[in-house]
Amino acid sequence: MKLVLRYFFMVIALLIISKSATAHEMRPALLQVNQTQENQYEVLWKIPRIDDMVLNIRPVFPDWFQLVKEEAPTQAGGGALLRYQFSSGQDIHTMPIFIKGLQETVVDVIVYVSLLNGETFSFTIRPSSATAVIPEKETWVNTASTYLKLGVEHILLGPDHLLFVLALLLIVSGTKRLIGTITAFTLAHSITLSLAALGFMGLPGPPVEATIALSIMFLAYELIRYQQGEQTFTSQKPWVVAFSFGLLHGLGFAGALSNIGLPQTQVPAALAFFNVGVELGQLLFIGVMLLVIHLVFKKIKFNSLWKKVPAYAIGSIAGFWLIDRVIGFWG
């Protein structure tokens, strides 16, 4: 009875943690400044929705960067999109940009600037310092570092992808098989992430997220059977399962990336480094989990019932996500 109660409270705690992690998923704001004529600029301001509420933040420019026209806000990617027209007789290099209200949030703002002479700039404004300056010279390093960090953050703050990888780690035995399985998962989600981000394919976000939860439930079921001594399809051909579901998870990554947006003039670099960031975050998680599995499950003797707790916990959380996301179809 004590074991059952411990398992129950552990699952409840994991559900609360997973719900909190999902609620604080990486959703930065986006500010894009495009020069359309010598003294004319189009400004796009995309604000994320956190906990069903659009954040009350806005960009503030110097007085000489004058507002000419403001369009009514529209919905975009679960948030709000605002369009402005500005005029300026001054060069906007070194122009400061202040994001009012950013200090009261945990949201970053990604800024893109595109000029008629071909210069492009990309940088991030953070809550700890809500003001940034447009650089004097362009560099792709800013874009690379921004999207590398976003990729790492997305995988580490995306508990559904991590639970899928964890279930694979618990099923697959042998170093070569594990490397092959993780490689197949990486290759698959890299393919669909790239194709979807470039506009060559795509599926509605809510069904994709619900199916990702279902894929985790499938692996939890396979893990339970495997721990009972059965030879399952996943234990025999883990790379096939990893590649197949990896294609689906790549669409989930692409959905997150579409909420962020890509700089129009630096799409390949941004996409490549976001993908690299995802892989680095995934490898970091795998390394930590392998260490935990080795120290906990290999060094400490658990009875057979305790060994099944991770599988049931993973399946319970995934089931909760599935129900929550299906209900969200009509939300």
VOPAGU-2260 file (C-alpha; in pm, 1 decimal, decimal comma):
REM VOPAGU-2260
SITE   aa  ch    i         X         Y         Z
SITE  MET   A    0       0,0       0,0       0,0
SITE  LYS   A    1     284,3     238,3      80,6
SITE  LEU   A    2     439,9     166,3    -257,8
SITE  VAL   A    3     113,0     244,4    -434,5
SITE  LEU   A    4      78,4     572,2    -244,3
SITE  ARG   A    5     436,8     669,4    -325,2
SITE  TYR   A    6     377,1     597,6    -692,7
SITE  PHE   A    7      52,0     797,1    -687,9
SITE  PHE   A    8     210,9    1105,4    -534,0
SITE  MET   A    9     512,5    1080,1    -765,4
SITE  VAL   A   10     286,4    1080,0   -1072,0
SITE  ILE   A   11      87,3    1376,6    -937,9
SITE  ALA   A   12     411,7    1568,2    -877,9
SITE  LEU   A   13     535,3    1488,0   -1227,0
SITE  LEU   A   14     204,8    1601,3   -1376,6
SITE  ILE   A   15     231,0    1934,0   -1194,8
SITE  ILE   A   16     592,0    1978,7   -1304,9
SITE  SER   A   17     513,0    1884,5   -1664,7
SITE  LYS   A   18     215,4    2120,8   -1676,0
SITE  SER   A   19     432,3    2401,2   -1535,9
SITE  ALA   A   20     708,6    2329,1   -1785,5
SITE  THR   A   21     462,1    2336,1   -2072,8
SITE  ALA   A   22     314,8    2662,9   -1950,2
SITE  HIS   A   23     661,2    2822,7   -1948,5
SITE  GLU   A   24     767,1    2685,7   -2284,7
SITE  MET   A   25    1003,2    2911,5   -2471,8
SITE  ARG   A   26     791,1    3171,7   -2656,7
SITE  PRO   A   27     992,0    3483,7   -2734,6
SITE  ALA   A   28     849,4    3801,5   -2881,8
SITE  LEU   A   29     958,2    3908,8   -3228,6
SITE  LEU   A   30    1043,2    4258,1   -3352,7
SITE  GLN   A   31    1126,9    4298,6   -3720,6
SITE  VAL   A   32    1234,3    4631,3   -3875,4
SITE  ASN   A   33    1244,6    4634,1   -4257,2
SITE  GLN   A   34    1359,3    4934,9   -4457,7
SITE  THR   A   35    1118,1    4974,5   -4751,7
SITE  GLN   A   36    1237,4    5309,6   -4893,1
SITE  GLU   A   37    1521,1    5548,0   -4815,2
SITE  ASN   A   38    1338,8    5704,9   -4519,1
SITE  GLN   A   39    1057,2    5452,7   -4471,7
SITE  TYR   A   40    1042,7    5146,1   -4248,9
SITE  GLU   A   41     792,7    4868,2   -4184,9
SITE  VAL   A   42     788,8    4732,7   -3829,9
SITE  LEU   A   43     634,9    4398,4   -3734,7
SITE  TRP   A   44     573,6    4333,9   -3364,7
SITE  LYS   A   45     470,3    3980,6   -3265,8
SITE  ILE   A   46     371,6    3930,4   -2900,9
SITE  PRO   A   47     339,6    3578,2   -2755,9
SITE  ARG   A   48      41,4    3453,9   -2557,7
SITE  ILE   A   49     134,0    3315,3   -2216,8
SITE  ASP   A   50    -131,9    3139,4   -2006,8
SITE  ASP   A   51    -405,9    3252,2   -2251,8
SITE  MET   A   52    -308,1    3618,5   -2216,9
SITE  VAL   A   53    -117,9    3835,6   -2463,5
SITE  LEU   A   54     173,2    4003,1   -2287,1
SITE  ASN   A   55     152,2    4377,4   -2226,2
SITE  ILE   A   56     487,9    4472,6   -2377,8
SITE  ARG   A   57     571,0    4708,7   -2663,2
SITE  PRO   A   58     875,5    4857,3   -2837,8
SITE  VAL   A   59     971,2    5219,7   -2779,0
SITE  PHE   A   60    1184,2    5407,1   -3033,7
SITE  PRO   A   61    1356,1    5750,0   -3025,5
SITE  ASP   A   62    1144,4    6053,7   -3113,3
SITE  TRP   A   63    1316,5    6094,2   -3450,8
SITE  PHE   A   64    1193,5    5747,5   -3555,3
SITE  GLN   A   65     839,0    5867,7   -3616,0
SITE  LEU   A   66     520,7    5661,7   -3636,2
SITE  VAL   A   67     329,2    5716,8   -3962,4
SITE  LYS   A   68      67,9    5441,5   -3962,9
SITE  GLU   A   69     -54,4    5169,6   -3726,4
SITE  GLU   A   70    -268,2    4875,6   -3840,4
SITE  ALA   A   71    -516,8    4684,1   -3628,8
SITE  PRO   A   72    -361,5    4382,5   -3452,3
SITE  THR   A   73    -419,4    4035,0   -3595,2
SITE  GLN   A   74    -376,9    3686,9   -3449,9
SITE  ALA   A   75     -59,3    3498,9   -3538,9
SITE  GLY   A   76      89,0    3180,8   -3392,9
SITE  GLY   A   77    -112,0    3192,6   -3072,9
SITE  GLY   A   78     -24,5    3557,5   -3010,0
SITE  ALA   A   79     -84,2    3903,1   -3155,5
SITE  LEU   A   80      80,5    4059,0   -3461,0
SITE  LEU   A   81      96,7    4436,4   -3504,4
SITE  ARG   A   82     218,5    4625,0   -3812,3
SITE  TYR   A   83     351,2    4981,0   -3817,2
SITE  GLN   A   84     494,3    5225,0   -4068,9
SITE  PHE   A   85     773,1    5458,9   -3952,2
SITE  SER   A   86     973,6    5736,0   -4114,1
SITE  SER   A   87    1318,1    5862,1   -4023,6
SITE  GLY   A   88    1556,3    6112,1   -4170,8
SITE  GLN   A   89    1842,9    5968,0   -3969,3
SITE  ASP   A   90    2052,4    5656,8   -4011,8
SITE  ILE   A   91    1916,7    5387,3   -3777,7
SITE  HIS   A   92    2258,7    5234,2   -3708,3
SITE  THR   A   93    2321,2    5260,1   -3330,4
SITE  MET   A   94    1950,6    5342,2   -3276,1
SITE  PRO   A   95    1838,9    5228,0   -2927,7
SITE  ILE   A   96    1528,7    5009,5   -2890,9
SITE  PHE   A   97    1354,2    4983,9   -2553,8
SITE  ILE   A   98    1088,5    4719,2   -2479,0
SITE  LYS   A   99     846,5    4865,7   -2226,1
SITE  GLY   A  100     716,2    4614,6   -1971,0
SITE  LEU   A  101     976,4    4350,7   -2056,1
SITE  GLN   A  102    1135,1    4366,2   -1710,4
SITE  GLU   A  103     815,3    4222,5   -1558,6
SITE  THR   A  104     827,7    3911,5   -1780,8
SITE  VAL   A  105    1055,3    3612,7   -1844,7
SITE  VAL   A  106    1028,3    3656,3   -2221,6
SITE  ASP   A  107    1312,4    3740,3   -2459,3
SITE  VAL   A  108    1262,4    3958,0   -2766,7
SITE  ILE   A  109    1431,2    3856,9   -3091,6
SITE  VAL   A  110    1506,2    4156,8   -3313,0
SITE  TYR   A  111    1566,8    4149,2   -3689,1
SITE  VAL   A  112    1670,4    4453,0   -3889,6
SITE  SER   A  113    1688,5    4448,7   -4270,6
SITE  LEU   A  114    1815,4    4747,3   -4470,1
SITE  LEU   A  115    1791,8    4828,1   -4841,9
SITE  ASN   A  116    2168,1    4802,9   -4888,4
SITE  GLY   A  117    2152,8    4434,0   -4794,8
SITE  GLU   A  118    2267,2    4470,4   -4436,4
SITE  THR   A  119    2084,8    4251,9   -4183,0
SITE  PHE   A  120    2108,2    4243,2   -3805,2
SITE  SER   A  121    1980,8    3994,0   -3550,5
SITE  PHE   A  122    2006,7    4021,1   -3174,0
SITE  THR   A  123    1814,3    3947,5   -2854,3
SITE  ILE   A  124    1673,7    4181,8   -2589,6
SITE  ARG   A  125    1634,3    4019,1   -2248,1
SITE  PRO   A  126    1428,4    4117,4   -1941,6
SITE  SER   A  127    1743,7    4185,7   -1742,6
SITE  SER   A  128    1835,2    4463,0   -1988,3
SITE  ALA   A  129    1532,3    4584,5   -2181,5
SITE  THR   A  130    1729,2    4817,2   -2411,0
SITE  ALA   A  131    1951,6    4725,2   -2704,5
SITE  VAL   A  132    2121,6    4915,4   -2985,8
SITE  ILE   A  133    2121,4    4831,4   -3356,4
SITE  PRO   A  134    2485,6    4745,5   -3439,6
SITE  GLU   A  135    2697,8    4947,4   -3678,2
SITE  LYS   A  136    2806,9    4637,5   -3871,0
SITE  GLU   A  137    2619,3    4320,8   -3957,9
SITE  THR   A  138    2734,7    3978,1   -3840,9
SITE  TRP   A  139    2589,0    3629,1   -3869,9
SITE  VAL   A  140    2734,4    3544,0   -3529,1
SITE  ASN   A  141    2443,2    3716,3   -3354,7
SITE  THR   A  142    2191,9    3508,3   -3551,8
SITE  ALA   A  143    2387,0    3188,7   -3483,7
SITE  SER   A  144    2414,2    3246,6   -3108,6
SITE  THR   A  145    2048,2    3353,0   -3080,5
SITE  TYR   A  146    1906,9    3045,3   -3253,0
SITE  LEU   A  147    2155,4    2806,7   -3096,8
SITE  LYS   A  148    2034,8    2917,3   -2753,7
SITE  LEU   A  149    1669,3    2897,0   -2861,7
SITE  GLY   A  150    1720,5    2540,7   -2985,1
SITE  VAL   A  151    1878,2    2430,8   -2657,3
SITE  GLU   A  152    1603,9    2601,1   -2457,1
SITE  HIS   A  153    1326,8    2444,9   -2661,9
SITE  ILE   A  154    1441,4    2084,7   -2617,9
SITE  LEU   A  155    1522,5    2127,5   -2246,9
SITE  LEU   A  156    1191,4    2303,3   -2178,6
SITE  GLY   A  157     994,8    2057,0   -2392,2
SITE  PRO   A  158     920,5    1769,6   -2152,0
SITE  ASP   A  159     727,4    1565,2   -2409,1
SITE  HIS   A  160    1032,2    1525,4   -2635,9
SITE  LEU   A  161    1250,7    1444,7   -2336,4
SITE  LEU   A  162    1013,5    1176,0   -2206,8
SITE  PHE   A  163    1016,4    1011,6   -2549,9
SITE  VAL   A  164    1397,0    1003,2   -2548,1
SITE  LEU   A  165    1400,3     875,5   -2188,2
SITE  ALA   A  166    1169,6     587,0   -2278,2
SITE  LEU   A  167    1401,2     495,4   -2565,5
SITE  LEU   A  168    1701,0     497,1   -2331,0
SITE  LEU   A  169    1523,3     256,2   -2094,6
SITE  ILE   A  170    1433,1      13,8   -2374,2
SITE  VAL   A  171    1746,0      11,2   -2591,4
SITE  SER   A  172    2042,0    -193,2   -2468,6
SITE  GLY   A  173    2393,8    -182,1   -2605,5
SITE  THR   A  174    2603,4     119,4   -2701,0
SITE  LYS   A  175    2588,9      64,1   -3078,3
SITE  ARG   A  176    2211,9      12,9   -3079,5
SITE  LEU   A  177    2165,1     322,2   -2864,3
SITE  ILE   A  178    2383,8     536,7   -3092,8
SITE  GLY   A  179    2195,1     406,4   -3398,6
SITE  THR   A  180    1858,3     474,8   -3235,3
SITE  ILE   A  181    1939,9     830,3   -3128,9
SITE  THR   A  182    2095,7     898,7   -3471,1
SITE  ALA   A  183    1775,8     780,8   -3641,5
SITE  PHE   A  184    1563,1    1002,4   -3415,9
SITE  THR   A  185    1791,8    1301,0   -3480,4
SITE  LEU   A  186    1795,9    1249,4   -3857,6
SITE  ALA   A  187    1417,4    1211,4   -3875,0
SITE  HIS   A  188    1321,8    1519,5   -3676,8
SITE  SER   A  189    1590,3    1723,6   -3856,2
SITE  ILE   A  190    1427,7    1635,2   -4190,4
SITE  THR   A  191    1073,5    1735,2   -4097,5
SITE  LEU   A  192    1189,2    2038,3   -3897,4
SITE  SER   A  193    1373,6    2173,0   -4200,5
SITE  LEU   A  194    1099,0    2093,4   -4452,3
SITE  ALA   A  195     825,9    2242,9   -4235,6
SITE  ALA   A  196    1027,1    2553,1   -4143,6
SITE  LEU   A  197    1098,0    2617,3   -4512,9
SITE  GLY   A  198     729,6    2580,0   -4601,0
SITE  PHE   A  199     750,1    2253,0   -4796,2
SITE  MET   A  200     522,9    2061,6   -4559,9
SITE  GLY   A  201     316,6    2112,1   -4248,0
SITE  LEU   A  202      32,3    1986,8   -4032,4
SITE  PRO   A  203    -193,0    2168,8   -3782,8
SITE  GLY   A  204     -19,6    2211,9   -3449,1
SITE  PRO   A  205    -280,0    2068,6   -3205,9
SITE  PRO   A  206    -312,6    1725,4   -3378,8
SITE  VAL   A  207      66,4    1700,3   -3401,3
SITE  GLU   A  208     108,2    1772,3   -3029,6
SITE  ALA   A  209    -163,9    1520,8   -2939,1
SITE  THR   A  210      -3,1    1252,6   -3156,9
SITE  ILE   A  211     335,3    1320,2   -2995,2
SITE  ALA   A  212     173,3    1243,9   -2657,4
SITE  LEU   A  213      31,7     924,5   -2809,4
SITE  SER   A  214     379,6     824,1   -2930,5
SITE  ILE   A  215     509,1     853,7   -2573,4
SITE  MET   A  216     222,5     635,8   -2447,1
SITE  PHE   A  217     316,5     375,8   -2707,9
SITE  LEU   A  218     677,5     369,9   -2587,8
SITE  ALA   A  219     565,1     345,7   -2223,3
SITE  TYR   A  220     354,0      40,4   -2313,8
SITE  GLU   A  221     648,1    -112,4   -2502,5
SITE  LEU   A  222     873,0     -45,5   -2200,7
SITE  ILE   A  223     633,9    -223,9   -1963,4
SITE  ARG   A  224     622,8    -528,7   -2190,9
SITE  TYR   A  225    1001,5    -521,2   -2227,7
SITE  GLN   A  226    1047,8    -515,6   -1848,7
SITE  GLN   A  227     820,5    -819,0   -1828,1
SITE  GLY   A  228    1066,3   -1011,7   -2047,1
SITE  GLU   A  229     882,7    -980,5   -2379,7
SITE  GLN   A  230    1058,4    -905,6   -2707,1
SITE  THR   A  231     875,8    -601,3   -2839,9
SITE  PHE   A  232     900,7    -434,0   -3178,9
SITE  THR   A  233    1080,7    -137,6   -3020,7
SITE  SER   A  234    1333,9    -355,0   -2836,9
SITE  GLN   A  235    1407,6    -547,0   -3157,5
SITE  LYS   A  236    1409,8    -256,8   -3404,9
SITE  PRO   A  237    1439,0      60,9   -3199,8
SITE  TRP   A  238    1580,8     267,6   -3486,5
SITE  VAL   A  239    1263,7     209,6   -3691,7
SITE  VAL   A  240    1043,9     338,2   -3409,1
SITE  ALA   A  241    1281,4     627,7   -3337,6
SITE  PHE   A  242    1292,4     733,9   -3703,5
SITE  SER   A  243     916,5     700,5   -3756,9
SITE  PHE   A  244     817,5     900,5   -3451,5
SITE  GLY   A  245    1113,3    1134,0   -3502,5
SITE  LEU   A  246     944,9    1260,5   -3820,0
SITE  LEU   A  247     644,3    1352,6   -3607,1
SITE  HIS   A  248     850,3    1518,9   -3334,3
SITE  GLY   A  249    1025,3    1727,3   -3600,3
SITE  LEU   A  250     689,5    1881,6   -3688,0
SITE  GLY   A  251     652,0    1969,7   -3320,0
SITE  PHE   A  252     989,6    2145,2   -3325,9
SITE  ALA   A  253     883,7    2326,6   -3644,5
SITE  GLY   A  254     566,4    2447,3   -3473,6
SITE  ALA   A  255     772,3    2605,0   -3197,3
SITE  LEU   A  256    1006,1    2760,3   -3451,7
SITE  SER   A  257     713,3    2907,3   -3646,0
SITE  ASN   A  258     598,4    3078,3   -3324,6
SITE  ILE   A  259     942,5    3234,8   -3298,3
SITE  GLY   A  260     986,2    3322,0   -3664,5
SITE  LEU   A  261    1292,2    3318,8   -3889,8
SITE  PRO   A  262    1487,1    3619,4   -4016,8
SITE  GLN   A  263    1392,2    3648,2   -4383,7
SITE  THR   A  264    1746,4    3721,5   -4496,0
SITE  GLN   A  265    1919,2    3460,2   -4276,3
SITE  VAL   A  266    1685,8    3161,2   -4289,1
SITE  PRO   A  267    1953,0    2892,1   -4354,8
SITE  ALA   A  268    2179,7    3006,9   -4070,5
SITE  ALA   A  269    1892,8    3048,5   -3822,8
SITE  LEU   A  270    1741,4    2709,8   -3910,6
SITE  ALA   A  271    2075,4    2531,2   -3899,5
SITE  PHE   A  272    2175,5    2669,1   -3560,6
SITE  PHE   A  273    1830,3    2612,1   -3410,4
SITE  ASN   A  274    1864,3    2248,6   -3516,5
SITE  VAL   A  275    2216,6    2230,2   -3372,7
SITE  GLY   A  276    2085,8    2376,0   -3047,9
SITE  VAL   A  277    1813,6    2110,3   -3032,7
SITE  GLU   A  278    2076,4    1838,0   -3080,6
SITE  LEU   A  279    2307,9    1983,7   -2815,2
SITE  GLY   A  280    2022,3    2001,6   -2565,8
SITE  GLN   A  281    1919,6    1647,1   -2651,1
SITE  LEU   A  282    2276,1    1514,9   -2607,9
SITE  LEU   A  283    2304,5    1695,8   -2274,3
SITE  PHE   A  284    1982,3    1532,4   -2154,4
SITE  ILE   A  285    2092,8    1188,8   -2277,3
SITE  GLY   A  286    2426,2    1221,6   -2098,7
SITE  VAL   A  287    2262,5    1316,6   -1769,4
SITE  MET   A  288    2000,9    1040,5   -1796,9
SITE  LEU   A  289    2259,8     772,8   -1879,3
SITE  LEU   A  290    2453,3     878,2   -1570,7
SITE  VAL   A  291    2138,4     863,7   -1355,9
SITE  ILE   A  292    2038,4     524,4   -1498,4
SITE  HIS   A  293    2386,4     390,3   -1430,5
SITE  LEU   A  294    2406,8     524,9   -1076,4
SITE  VAL   A  295    2050,3     447,5    -972,2
SITE  PHE   A  296    1934,1     140,1   -1158,5
SITE  LYS   A  297    2268,8     -35,5   -1195,0
SITE  LYS   A  298    2408,4      32,0    -849,7
SITE  ILE   A  299    2093,0       3,4    -638,6
SITE  LYS   A  300    1885,5    -313,3    -625,7
SITE  PHE   A  301    1515,1    -242,4    -675,0
SITE  ASN   A  302    1238,3    -498,5    -665,1
SITE  SER   A  303    1058,5    -569,7    -992,6
SITE  LEU   A  304     764,9    -344,1    -906,2
SITE  TRP   A  305     982,9     -38,3    -841,4
SITE  LYS   A  306    1158,6     -88,1   -1175,7
SITE  LYS   A  307     823,5     -45,3   -1349,9
SITE  VAL   A  308     754,1     292,2   -1188,2
SITE  PRO   A  309     931,3     500,2   -1461,0
SITE  ALA   A  310     729,7     329,7   -1736,5
SITE  TYR   A  311     397,1     384,9   -1559,2
SITE  ALA   A  312     492,8     744,8   -1474,1
SITE  ILE   A  313     586,8     819,4   -1834,8
SITE  GLY   A  314     265,5     660,1   -1960,4
SITE  SER   A  315      51,0     845,4   -1706,4
SITE  ILE   A  316     199,3    1184,2   -1793,8
SITE  ALA   A  317     163,3    1117,2   -2167,5
SITE  GLY   A  318    -197,9    1011,0   -2115,5
SITE  PHE   A  319    -266,0    1334,1   -1927,6
SITE  TRP   A  320    -109,8    1534,2   -2212,2
SITE  LEU   A  321    -312,1    1345,4   -2472,3
SITE  ILE   A  322    -643,8    1419,6   -2300,4
SITE  ASP   A  323    -545,8    1781,8   -2234,2
SITE  ARG   A  324    -437,2    1839,3   -2594,8
SITE  VAL   A  325    -740,5    1669,9   -2749,3
SITE  ILE   A  326    -968,2    1884,6   -2531,4
SITE  GLY   A  327    -768,5    2180,9   -2658,3
SITE  PHE   A  328    -893,3    2112,1   -3014,2
SITE  TRP   A  329   -1213,3    2289,4   -2914,5
SITE  GLY   A  330   -1054,0    2542,0   -2677,9
